[in-house]
Amino acid sequence: MISSGDRLKTLLHDCHLTPSDLALHRNVLPQHVNNWIRRGVPVARLDDIAQLLCVHTRWLRTGLGPKYRFPPPFPPSDPQEMFFDQDCTNPLGNPALLAASRDTDIQLPFHRPLGNQLLAVENLYLRLPLATFERLSMAPGNCVAMTMPDNSMAPRIQAGAALAIDRSLKTPTAGHTYALLLEGELCIRTLYPMTCDALRLRADNLREYADELLSAEEPIEVLGWVFWWATLQRQRPDSREDEKE
C-alpha cells in the first residue's frame, strides 16, 4: 500500500531535492525525513510539508483528490519535450518549452497580486536552471515568478522585468531586496529594519521614489526575497554615447 511517505519520496524526486535538503529547510535532522519516508509523514507535519511542496494536504495524506495546488513548477520528465530540431521549420513538442536548455530546468509559475493574495497565472512560467536553486539552497516549491510593476528599482531592475522570489525568506535582512504587498499593491524594495519595529523601504530610483518608513502597525506583507531578475541592456552597441535614452 502506497503511504504518505512514498508520496513524499516521489515529490522530493520530482523537486530534485534530497531528504537532507528538506531537513535543512525544515530545521530537522535528515534521519527524521528518512523516517517520514519509511513510516509516513506525521500528522502534525502534513500541512507544512504539503505547503512547501505545493501539493494539497489531503493528497499527501491519502493520495485522493487533486495533487498540486497550482500547476507544478517542474519540467516534463521526457527530455524530448524540451528540445527541438533547429533545422526543422516546425519545432516539435510544446512550443511553450522551446526555451529549455536542460531537462533539469525548473519552471516557476508566474503569480499576480489580487487584493491581499497571490494568484497563479495559468500556463505561464519562468524557467531557471536547477543549479540556481542548489547554489542558494532553495526549494523550488517555495519560489514563484512575478513581474516588476514599475521603475522604482531602475536601472538595476527595469519595469516589466521577470522576477524570481523565494517565499520562504520573509524576515527582512538589511540591504536585501524583497517583494512586498503594501495596501494590496505589489512593490519591490530594499529593506532596512530599524529600531522600534520600524522598517525602511528604499527604492533604487531615488529621484522618483523617496524612502518610506513604516511602523509595525502599518499594512505591509513581505512576500519573499527577490533572488533573480531579468533586465534589458540600456544602450545598443552601435549607439552614440551622447544619445539620450
VMD Tcl script that draws the C-alpha trace (Angstrom):
set ca {
  {0.00 0.00 0.00}
  {1.33 3.41 -1.00}
  {1.74 5.68 2.03}
  {2.25 9.39 2.56}
  {5.95 8.56 2.93}
  {6.00 7.04 -0.57}
  {4.30 10.14 -1.94}
  {6.82 12.36 -0.11}
  {9.69 10.37 -1.65}
  {8.23 10.84 -5.13}
  {7.72 14.58 -4.56}
  {11.31 15.05 -3.42}
  {12.49 13.28 -6.56}
  {10.24 15.48 -8.73}
  {11.59 18.61 -7.00}
  {15.20 17.45 -7.39}
  {15.56 17.51 -3.59}
  {17.20 15.06 -1.22}
  {16.00 14.22 2.30}
  {18.92 16.32 3.54}
  {17.64 19.32 1.55}
  {14.19 19.01 3.11}
  {15.73 18.56 6.56}
  {17.74 21.76 6.10}
  {14.67 23.76 5.09}
  {12.61 22.47 8.00}
  {15.37 22.54 10.61}
  {15.25 18.84 11.41}
  {17.74 16.01 11.13}
  {17.97 14.10 7.82}
  {17.12 10.96 9.77}
  {13.74 12.48 10.64}
  {12.94 12.92 6.94}
  {14.07 9.36 6.23}
  {11.73 8.18 8.99}
  {8.85 10.13 7.39}
  {9.57 8.38 4.09}
  {9.63 4.92 5.70}
  {6.80 5.33 8.21}
  {4.67 8.09 6.72}
  {4.55 11.84 7.26}
  {3.45 12.73 10.83}
  {0.01 14.31 11.01}
  {1.49 17.41 12.65}
  {3.81 17.86 9.66}
  {1.35 17.24 6.81}
  {0.21 20.83 6.27}
  {3.74 22.23 6.44}
  {5.25 19.69 4.03}
  {2.29 19.96 1.64}
  {2.61 23.75 1.54}
  {6.36 23.58 0.96}
  {6.00 21.18 -1.97}
  {2.90 22.92 -3.41}
  {0.52 19.97 -3.03}
  {-2.78 19.51 -1.27}
  {-2.60 18.14 2.26}
  {-5.39 15.65 1.52}
  {-3.49 14.23 -1.45}
  {-0.27 13.89 0.57}
  {-2.13 12.16 3.41}
  {-4.42 9.86 1.39}
  {-3.47 10.04 -2.28}
  {-7.02 11.21 -3.09}
  {-8.15 14.40 -4.82}
  {-6.08 16.89 -6.84}
  {-2.35 16.71 -6.30}
  {-0.99 20.21 -6.94}
  {-2.33 23.44 -5.50}
  {-1.38 25.07 -8.82}
  {0.43 23.79 -11.96}
  {3.65 22.10 -10.80}
  {6.85 24.16 -11.19}
  {8.78 21.21 -12.60}
  {9.87 20.34 -16.13}
  {8.39 17.39 -18.05}
  {10.21 14.16 -17.40}
  {10.66 13.42 -21.12}
  {13.66 15.37 -22.47}
  {12.22 15.06 -25.98}
  {9.51 17.50 -24.95}
  {12.14 20.05 -24.04}
  {14.15 20.29 -27.27}
  {13.53 20.72 -30.97}
  {15.38 20.23 -34.23}
  {16.84 23.61 -35.19}
  {16.92 22.56 -38.84}
  {13.19 21.93 -38.82}
  {10.75 24.74 -39.67}
  {8.09 23.16 -37.47}
  {9.51 22.67 -33.94}
  {8.37 19.54 -32.20}
  {6.75 19.30 -28.81}
  {5.19 22.01 -26.71}
  {6.10 25.48 -28.11}
  {5.98 26.92 -24.58}
  {9.00 24.78 -23.68}
  {11.34 25.74 -26.52}
  {13.44 27.92 -24.21}
  {14.58 24.84 -22.29}
  {18.30 24.24 -22.16}
  {18.36 21.17 -19.88}
  {15.84 18.61 -18.77}
  {16.54 19.57 -15.14}
  {15.45 23.19 -15.58}
  {12.85 24.39 -13.07}
  {9.63 26.08 -14.14}
  {8.42 28.72 -11.68}
  {4.76 29.67 -12.13}
  {4.12 33.38 -12.60}
  {1.84 34.95 -10.00}
  {-0.01 38.25 -9.79}
  {-1.41 40.08 -6.76}
  {-5.16 40.29 -6.31}
  {-6.11 42.17 -3.18}
  {-4.01 40.61 -0.44}
  {-3.49 37.31 -2.25}
  {-1.20 35.96 -4.95}
  {-2.83 34.07 -7.80}
  {-1.02 31.79 -10.23}
  {-1.19 32.84 -13.88}
  {-2.29 29.83 -15.90}
  {0.31 28.27 -18.22}
  {2.92 31.00 -17.70}
  {6.30 30.03 -16.25}
  {9.80 31.38 -15.73}
  {12.48 28.78 -16.47}
  {15.64 28.77 -14.36}
  {18.48 26.23 -14.17}
  {18.46 23.80 -11.27}
  {21.94 24.99 -10.28}
  {20.45 28.37 -9.30}
  {18.42 26.72 -6.54}
  {21.19 24.35 -5.49}
  {23.69 27.20 -5.16}
  {21.38 29.14 -2.84}
  {19.98 26.05 -1.03}
  {16.42 26.90 -2.04}
  {13.46 24.60 -2.60}
  {11.78 25.29 -5.97}
  {8.40 24.67 -4.36}
  {8.93 27.81 -2.24}
  {9.57 30.04 -5.23}
  {7.34 31.95 -7.62}
  {7.84 34.30 -10.58}
  {6.41 37.81 -10.79}
  {6.76 40.90 -12.96}
  {8.41 44.14 -11.85}
  {5.43 46.52 -11.51}
  {7.18 49.90 -12.01}
  {10.52 51.66 -12.45}
  {11.19 52.13 -8.74}
  {14.28 49.87 -8.85}
  {15.64 51.18 -12.17}
  {18.17 50.95 -13.61}
  {19.04 47.77 -11.69}
  {15.60 46.21 -12.24}
  {13.57 47.72 -15.04}
  {9.79 47.93 -15.24}
  {8.32 44.72 -16.64}
  {11.36 42.60 -15.78}
  {10.77 39.00 -14.76}
  {11.48 38.35 -11.07}
  {12.05 35.17 -9.07}
  {11.07 35.25 -5.40}
  {11.73 32.81 -2.57}
  {8.61 32.98 -0.41}
  {10.24 31.10 2.47}
  {12.54 34.08 3.18}
  {10.27 36.76 4.60}
  {12.28 38.10 7.53}
  {13.89 41.35 6.31}
  {17.67 41.40 6.26}
  {19.23 44.84 5.87}
  {20.34 45.63 2.33}
  {18.42 42.82 0.60}
  {15.60 43.26 -1.91}
  {12.13 41.88 -1.20}
  {8.71 41.74 -2.83}
  {6.01 43.38 -0.71}
  {2.29 43.88 -0.66}
  {1.69 47.42 0.55}
  {-2.02 48.23 0.87}
  {-2.71 45.48 -1.65}
  {-0.19 46.79 -4.21}
  {2.94 44.92 -5.26}
  {6.20 46.78 -4.74}
  {9.86 45.78 -4.83}
  {12.15 47.48 -2.32}
  {15.42 47.09 -0.47}
  {14.59 46.77 3.23}
  {16.34 48.09 6.31}
  {14.91 47.01 9.70}
  {15.00 49.91 12.16}
  {14.60 50.24 15.90}
  {11.13 50.11 17.48}
  {9.99 47.56 14.88}
  {10.04 50.17 12.10}
  {11.05 49.24 8.56}
  {12.70 51.48 5.98}
  {11.79 50.82 2.33}
  {14.30 52.10 -0.20}
  {14.00 52.26 -3.99}
  {16.98 52.45 -6.33}
  {15.26 55.22 -8.29}
  {15.52 57.86 -5.56}
  {14.68 60.69 -7.95}
  {11.10 59.44 -8.24}
  {10.63 57.26 -5.15}
  {11.55 58.59 -1.74}
  {12.38 56.37 1.23}
  {9.41 55.17 3.24}
  {9.47 54.44 6.96}
  {6.74 52.08 8.13}
  {5.77 51.14 11.65}
  {4.76 47.64 12.70}
  {1.09 48.68 12.68}
  {1.01 49.65 9.00}
  {-0.47 47.21 6.43}
  {2.53 45.55 4.80}
  {3.19 41.93 3.91}
  {6.65 40.68 2.92}
  {6.09 38.14 0.14}
  {9.67 36.94 -0.11}
  {13.27 37.60 -1.12}
  {13.97 38.60 -4.73}
  {16.88 36.36 -5.78}
  {16.79 36.67 -9.59}
  {15.66 39.15 -12.21}
  {15.98 39.74 -15.93}
  {16.78 43.13 -17.35}
  {17.49 44.90 -20.64}
  {20.70 46.48 -21.86}
  {20.20 50.21 -21.68}
  {22.08 51.06 -24.86}
  {22.78 49.40 -28.20}
  {26.46 48.83 -29.06}
  {26.08 50.97 -32.20}
  {24.53 53.91 -30.33}
  {26.40 57.15 -29.87}
  {27.44 57.82 -26.29}
  {25.82 61.25 -26.33}
  {22.44 59.85 -27.40}
  {19.83 60.01 -24.67}
  {17.67 57.03 -23.84}
}
mol new
graphics top color blue
foreach p $ca { graphics top sphere $p radius 0.5 }
foreach p [lrange $ca 0 end-1] q [lrange $ca 1 end] { graphics top cylinder $p $q radius 0.2 }
display resetview
